[in-house]
């Protein structure tokens, strides 16, 4: 079976499934991605690059649409050459939202299209208004609704769809939901596992010191330092906790940028704002930037509590990997987390904006780690029982084969 993966930042969500399928000789795997993608893969056979940005004076509501069309045009042009050399794939797995796959049904009319839907924008009761004290005005509604244009094209063109969580699936238009499977990418529960070798305990070097599980540590991990992932609330809580707990170390992984949501209007990064706004003991506040999976896993093995806050939005892989590693999760009581965590059973939930309650809950967890040990065990069980790659990847393969063979429509 000839499979083509298309993702602007391949492998992205296809990292696990592409690696899994590569062990089977019956699959011929290729990939297409943006020419600026720095991640190397032997599967990449085609790259594409938009020839220009969106028009400067275009209607604001059409900027995202024009950008998607330009992206789709670039992918179409690049894959014309791919088609001449390699023929049409049996199935294309593509990531929706950016436009690359917008014209694949024209270019590859005989290929099946299994599309990954990560997020569908909502004007109300969703992520955008989460940070506002009043609803969107008419112009904002118009711009946000039009951001769905390339996604709607993908929904209309797909042979079948995939969404990683029930929450994310629920945001899709109801008319399409029955033709989109809820199937997560999976977690490698063997790699993301608790410490097993007591004779060689995990140590994490942070600056000039080494941290151990015996130390008092809280962790925060996100791609960027931004509102969507509760960075302002976390930093305010850290400022207060450091005053109360003189041995507490705080370790932060991520870049000083905004990956999701809006920039600050004053031009400052959220990190710069937080460091100016609150008082910290910088000898116990550690910004480690982006790190590899081993550093992240080892931190999850020794952390006293891992803090994960998010608006009603896409759920991070890091949250589920932290659960698999057996970290104590203290998270926001927003819908993406409620799907994964039951308060007091496999983690702890606090109101997103209530810094005082966040501080109180962290203090309780640090004061009596043994009281919450069962939460850590059940957090790992949640992942091993439901989200392990060993279970999900065979299901993923079956879905791909069903769609490619036209059988999913009868399922």
Secondary structure per residue as TSV (DSSP state, phi and psi in degrees):
chain	resnum	aa	ss	phi	psi
A	1	X	-	360.0	130.1
A	2	X	E	-93.0	115.9
A	3	X	E	-118.2	132.1
A	4	X	E	-114.7	121.1
A	5	X	E	-94.8	136.7
A	6	X	E	-130.8	120.1
A	7	X	-	-155.2	132.2
A	8	X	T	-55.9	-32.5
A	9	X	T	-123.5	47.3
A	10	X	T	-51.9	137.2
A	11	X	T	-85.1	-23.7
A	12	X	G	50.2	-130.0
A	13	X	G	-66.6	-11.4
A	14	X	G	-96.6	8.5
A	15	X	H	-59.4	-47.4
A	16	X	H	-73.6	-45.9
A	17	X	H	-70.3	-36.9
A	18	X	H	-67.4	-38.7
A	19	X	H	-66.1	-40.7
A	20	X	H	-64.1	-47.3
A	21	X	H	-69.5	-24.2
A	22	X	T	-65.1	-16.3
A	23	X	T	-81.7	-8.5
A	24	X	-	-105.3	120.1
A	25	X	T	-66.9	-17.4
A	26	X	T	-75.2	-6.5
A	27	X	-	-107.0	128.6
A	28	X	E	-103.0	114.1
A	29	X	E	-111.0	127.2
A	30	X	E	-131.3	165.8
A	31	X	E	-144.0	153.3
A	32	X	E	-128.7	143.3
A	33	X	E	-155.3	170.6
A	34	X	E	-61.3	142.8
A	35	X	T	-65.4	-21.1
A	36	X	T	-86.7	-4.0
A	37	X	-	-65.7	123.6
A	38	X	-	-88.9	-6.4
A	39	X	-	-81.2	124.6
A	40	X	-	-89.6	142.5
A	41	X	-	-153.9	137.0
A	42	X	T	-68.5	-12.1
A	43	X	T	-80.1	-19.6
A	44	X	E	-69.5	119.4
A	45	X	E	-117.1	-10.0
A	46	X	E	-150.1	143.7
A	47	X	E	-127.8	156.8
A	48	X	E	-137.2	155.6
A	49	X	-	-148.4	120.1
A	50	X	-	-57.3	139.0
A	51	X	S	-83.0	-13.0
A	52	X	S	-163.3	169.3
A	53	X	-	-85.6	174.8
A	54	X	-	-64.8	153.4
A	55	X	-	-59.7	135.9
A	56	X	T	-62.2	-38.6
A	57	X	T	-104.2	17.0
A	58	X	S	-68.2	158.4
A	59	X	-	-55.1	131.7
A	60	X	G	-54.0	-32.5
A	61	X	G	-72.6	-13.1
A	62	X	G	-104.2	-0.8
A	63	X	H	-60.0	-49.0
A	64	X	H	-64.4	-36.6
A	65	X	H	-67.4	-46.2
A	66	X	H	-64.3	-39.3
A	67	X	H	-60.9	-40.2
A	68	X	H	-67.0	-40.4
A	69	X	H	-63.9	-41.2
A	70	X	H	-64.2	-40.0
A	71	X	H	-64.0	-44.6
A	72	X	H	-63.6	-37.7
A	73	X	H	-62.5	-42.5
A	74	X	H	-63.8	-45.0
A	75	X	H	-64.7	-42.0
A	76	X	H	-58.1	-49.7
A	77	X	H	-62.2	-42.1
A	78	X	H	-67.8	-40.4
A	79	X	H	-79.6	-9.5
A	80	X	H	-59.1	-45.5
A	81	X	H	-66.1	-39.0
A	82	X	H	-59.9	-43.6
A	83	X	H	-63.1	-41.8
A	84	X	H	-61.9	-35.8
A	85	X	H	-85.8	-37.9
A	86	X	H	-114.9	-7.9
A	87	X	-	78.2	-175.2
A	88	X	-	-87.8	136.3
A	89	X	-	-69.2	157.4
A	90	X	S	-69.3	-36.1
A	91	X	E	-149.5	143.7
A	92	X	E	-114.2	126.3
A	93	X	E	-102.7	117.4
A	94	X	E	-133.6	149.8
A	95	X	E	-97.1	120.9
A	96	X	-	-82.1	154.9
A	97	X	S	121.9	-28.0
A	98	X	S	-105.3	-9.9
A	99	X	S	102.1	-11.6
A	100	X	T	-57.3	-38.1
A	101	X	T	-95.1	15.1
A	102	X	T	-63.1	-29.1
A	103	X	T	-119.3	19.9
A	104	X	H	-66.5	-32.0
A	105	X	H	-69.6	-20.7
A	106	X	H	-82.0	-41.2
A	107	X	H	-76.7	-38.6
A	108	X	-	-124.7	70.4
A	109	X	T	-65.0	-22.9
A	110	X	T	-93.2	-7.6
A	111	X	S	-83.9	142.3
A	112	X	E	-79.4	150.3
A	113	X	E	-124.2	112.8
A	114	X	E	-108.1	109.0
A	115	X	E	-106.0	136.6
A	116	X	E	-93.6	116.7
A	117	X	-	-106.5	109.4
A	118	X	-	-90.2	-38.9
A	119	X	-	-156.8	135.5
A	120	X	-	-119.1	125.5
A	121	X	-	-74.3	138.4
A	122	X	-	-118.8	140.1
A	123	X	S	-73.7	-31.7
A	124	X	S	-135.6	156.2
A	125	X	S	55.5	42.0
A	126	X	S	-144.3	-155.8
A	127	X	T	-67.8	-41.7
A	128	X	G	-61.9	-49.8
A	129	X	G	-75.8	-8.1
A	130	X	G	-56.5	-31.1
A	131	X	G	-102.3	8.7
A	132	X	-	-111.1	150.5
A	133	X	S	-95.4	5.3
A	134	X	S	-152.1	158.9
A	135	X	-	-66.1	162.9
A	136	X	-	-56.2	145.8
A	137	X	-	-82.0	177.2
A	138	X	H	-61.5	-41.5
A	139	X	H	-66.4	-39.4
A	140	X	H	-66.9	-40.1
A	141	X	H	-58.1	-44.9
A	142	X	H	-61.5	-47.2
A	143	X	H	-63.3	-42.3
A	144	X	H	-68.0	-43.9
A	145	X	H	-61.6	-38.5
A	146	X	H	-71.5	-18.6
A	147	X	T	-63.8	-19.8
A	148	X	T	-81.3	-4.8
A	149	X	H	-54.1	-52.1
A	150	X	H	-64.9	-30.5
A	151	X	H	-68.7	-39.6
A	152	X	H	-64.5	-39.0
A	153	X	H	-59.8	-41.3
A	154	X	H	-66.6	-39.9
A	155	X	H	-63.6	-39.1
A	156	X	H	-70.9	-33.2
A	157	X	H	-87.4	-22.2
A	158	X	-	-63.9	152.6
A	159	X	S	-88.0	-31.4
A	160	X	E	-159.5	161.4
A	161	X	E	-128.2	167.0
A	162	X	E	-141.4	138.5
A	163	X	E	-136.9	141.7
A	164	X	S	-77.1	-27.6
A	165	X	S	-135.0	160.2
A	166	X	H	-62.4	-38.6
A	167	X	H	-61.8	-48.5
A	168	X	H	-65.2	-39.1
A	169	X	H	-60.3	-38.5
A	170	X	H	-65.6	-19.1
A	171	X	T	-81.5	-14.0
A	172	X	S	-70.7	152.6
A	173	X	-	-56.6	136.5
A	174	X	H	-55.5	-32.5
A	175	X	H	-65.1	-21.6
A	176	X	H	-102.2	-13.7
A	177	X	H	-61.1	-33.5
A	178	X	T	-69.9	-13.0
A	179	X	T	-110.0	19.3
A	180	X	E	-128.0	117.6
A	181	X	E	-79.4	141.5
A	182	X	E	-87.8	109.7
A	183	X	-	-149.0	114.2
A	184	X	-	-77.8	159.2
A	185	X	-	-69.6	-24.6
A	186	X	-	96.9	160.0
A	187	X	B	-123.5	134.6
A	188	X	-	-77.8	91.7
A	189	X	T	-73.7	-17.5
A	190	X	T	-74.7	-39.3
A	191	X	T	-76.1	-49.3
A	192	X	S	-86.9	79.0
A	193	X	-	-129.0	160.1
A	194	X	-	-67.1	164.6
A	195	X	-	-60.8	130.3
A	196	X	-	-114.9	-27.9
A	197	X	-	-96.4	93.5
A	198	X	G	-66.4	-24.8
A	199	X	G	-77.3	-12.8
A	200	X	G	-136.0	71.8
A	201	X	-	-63.8	150.5
A	202	X	-	-66.3	135.4
A	203	X	-	-126.6	140.4
A	204	X	E	-123.0	121.1
A	205	X	E	-81.9	122.6
A	206	X	E	-125.6	103.8
A	207	X	T	64.0	-123.1
A	208	X	T	-96.4	5.3
A	209	X	E	-121.3	164.3
A	210	X	E	-115.2	132.9
A	211	X	E	-105.4	141.2
A	212	X	-	-123.6	169.0
A	213	X	T	-62.6	-24.8
A	214	X	T	-71.7	-19.8
A	215	X	S	-74.7	160.9
A	216	X	-	-92.9	111.5
A	217	X	E	-136.4	136.9
A	218	X	E	-122.2	148.5
A	219	X	E	-126.1	155.2
A	220	X	E	-144.1	130.7
A	221	X	E	-136.1	128.3
A	222	X	E	-161.2	158.1
A	223	X	E	-61.3	-43.3
A	224	X	E	-131.6	168.2
A	225	X	-	-102.2	102.6
A	226	X	S	-153.1	168.7
A	227	X	T	-61.8	-42.6
A	228	X	T	-56.8	-31.7
A	229	X	T	-106.0	22.6
A	230	X	T	65.5	26.2
A	231	X	H	-62.4	-42.7
A	232	X	H	-59.9	-42.4
A	233	X	H	-67.1	-40.1
A	234	X	H	-62.1	-45.9
A	235	X	H	-67.2	-35.4
A	236	X	H	-64.6	-41.3
A	237	X	H	-63.9	-40.3
A	238	X	H	-61.3	-42.8
A	239	X	H	-57.2	-43.0
A	240	X	H	-72.6	-41.5
A	241	X	H	-64.4	-38.0
A	242	X	H	-63.6	-32.0
A	243	X	H	-68.8	-36.2
A	244	X	H	-84.8	-24.5
A	245	X	-	-129.1	94.2
A	246	X	T	-69.2	-10.5
A	247	X	T	-108.7	4.1
A	248	X	-	-73.5	129.0
A	249	X	E	-106.6	140.8
A	250	X	E	-120.4	123.6
A	251	X	E	-117.9	126.5
A	252	X	E	-121.7	124.5
A	253	X	E	-107.6	135.2
A	254	X	E	143.2	168.8
A	255	X	E	-97.1	153.9
A	256	X	S	-83.0	72.0
A	257	X	S	-155.9	172.8
A	258	X	-	-106.6	114.7
A	259	X	S	-89.6	-34.7
A	260	X	S	-132.6	145.0
A	261	X	S	86.0	-166.7
A	262	X	-	-95.1	151.4
A	263	X	-	-73.6	162.8
A	264	X	-	-70.1	142.6
A	265	X	T	-70.9	-21.3
A	266	X	T	-85.3	1.2
A	267	X	S	84.8	-8.4
A	268	X	-	-80.5	151.6
A	269	X	-	-74.7	161.3
A	270	X	H	-67.0	-30.0
A	271	X	H	-66.0	-48.9
A	272	X	H	-59.8	-43.8
A	273	X	H	-60.1	-46.1
A	274	X	H	-64.8	-41.3
A	275	X	H	-66.8	-28.1
A	276	X	H	-83.3	-31.0
A	277	X	H	-80.4	-36.1
A	278	X	S	-122.0	162.2
A	279	X	-	-95.6	136.3
A	280	X	-	-136.7	152.4
A	281	X	-	-91.5	100.5
A	282	X	G	-69.4	-15.7
A	283	X	G	-72.7	-15.9
A	284	X	G	-117.6	11.8
A	285	X	E	-118.9	113.5
A	286	X	E	-119.1	111.2
A	287	X	E	-94.8	114.0
A	288	X	-	-104.6	1.0
A	289	X	-	66.7	-156.5
A	290	X	S	-79.0	139.0
A	291	X	-	-134.2	161.3
A	292	X	-	-72.9	171.6
A	293	X	H	-63.5	-32.6
A	294	X	H	-64.7	-44.3
A	295	X	H	-61.8	-44.2
A	296	X	H	-60.7	-49.0
A	297	X	H	-60.4	-44.0
A	298	X	H	-64.6	-37.0
A	299	X	H	-62.4	-40.9
A	300	X	H	-66.6	-26.9
A	301	X	H	-72.7	-27.4
A	302	X	H	-110.3	-9.8
A	303	X	-	-65.4	144.6
A	304	X	S	-78.9	-31.9
A	305	X	E	-160.2	134.2
A	306	X	E	-105.2	123.9
A	307	X	E	-99.1	124.3
A	308	X	E	-133.6	112.5
A	309	X	-	-117.4	139.0
A	310	X	-	-152.2	145.0
A	311	X	-	-64.9	169.9
A	312	X	S	-65.7	89.7
A	313	X	S	-154.9	-170.0
A	314	X	-	-58.0	133.4
A	315	X	-	-83.2	136.2
A	316	X	-	-78.3	143.3
A	317	X	H	-57.7	-36.9
A	318	X	H	-59.1	-32.6
A	319	X	H	-63.5	-46.8
A	320	X	H	-71.4	-34.0
A	321	X	H	-68.0	-37.1
A	322	X	H	-64.6	-41.0
A	323	X	H	-61.3	-42.8
A	324	X	H	-63.1	-32.0
A	325	X	H	-78.1	-9.7
A	326	X	T	89.7	20.3
A	327	X	-	-74.4	150.1
A	328	X	-	-77.5	120.3
A	329	X	E	-98.1	126.1
A	330	X	E	-116.3	114.0
A	331	X	E	-132.3	168.5
A	332	X	E	-77.5	148.8
A	333	X	-	-86.7	48.9
A	334	X	S	-98.1	162.2
A	335	X	H	-55.9	-40.7
A	336	X	H	-59.6	-34.9
A	337	X	H	-78.2	-34.3
A	338	X	H	-64.0	-24.9
A	339	X	T	-69.5	-29.9
A	340	X	T	-101.1	-30.7
A	341	X	-	-125.4	131.9
A	342	X	-	-105.4	120.4
A	343	X	B	-55.6	129.1
A	344	X	T	85.4	-9.2
A	345	X	T	-105.1	-60.9
A	346	X	T	-121.5	18.0
A	347	X	B	167.1	-177.2
A	348	X	E	-128.6	136.4
A	349	X	E	-117.4	138.3
A	350	X	E	-133.2	154.4
A	351	X	-	-59.9	135.8
A	352	X	T	-54.7	-44.7
A	353	X	T	-93.3	-4.2
A	354	X	-	-92.9	90.4
A	355	X	H	-64.4	-38.2
A	356	X	H	-59.5	-43.4
A	357	X	H	-69.0	-33.6
A	358	X	H	-63.8	-45.5
A	359	X	H	-60.9	-45.7
A	360	X	H	-60.6	-44.4
A	361	X	H	-67.4	-40.3
A	362	X	H	-63.6	-43.0
A	363	X	H	-59.3	-43.8
A	364	X	H	-61.2	-43.1
A	365	X	H	-65.0	-38.4
A	366	X	H	-76.8	-29.8
A	367	X	H	-71.7	-29.5
A	368	X	-	-145.5	81.1
A	369	X	G	-61.6	-33.8
A	370	X	G	-64.6	-30.4
A	371	X	G	-62.3	-28.2
A	372	X	G	-108.3	11.7
A	373	X	H	-62.8	-35.5
A	374	X	H	-65.9	-30.0
A	375	X	H	-61.7	-39.6
A	376	X	H	-66.1	-42.9
A	377	X	H	-63.5	-43.5
A	378	X	H	-73.7	-28.8
A	379	X	H	-62.4	-46.7
A	380	X	H	-62.9	-41.3
A	381	X	H	-61.6	-36.0
A	382	X	H	-57.2	-43.6
A	383	X	H	-75.8	-46.7
A	384	X	H	-64.1	-32.5
A	385	X	H	-80.5	-26.1
A	386	X	H	-126.2	-26.8
A	387	X	T	-124.6	16.0
A	388	X	B	-69.7	137.1
A	389	X	H	-60.7	-30.7
A	390	X	H	-62.5	-26.6
A	391	X	H	-93.9	-40.5
A	392	X	H	-80.1	-33.9
A	393	X	H	-65.0	-40.9
A	394	X	H	-61.5	-36.7
A	395	X	H	-64.2	-39.7
A	396	X	H	-63.1	-45.7
A	397	X	H	-58.6	-44.2
A	398	X	H	-62.6	-39.7
A	399	X	H	-61.7	-45.4
A	400	X	H	-58.7	-46.4
A	401	X	H	-65.4	-40.0
A	402	X	H	-62.8	-44.4
A	403	X	H	-67.1	-44.5
A	404	X	H	-61.0	-34.1
A	405	X	T	-93.6	2.6
A	406	X	T	75.2	15.8
A	407	X	-	-89.7	-20.0
A	408	X	G	-63.6	-28.3
A	409	X	G	-69.7	-18.8
A	410	X	G	-97.5	-3.5
A	411	X	-	-83.5	360.0
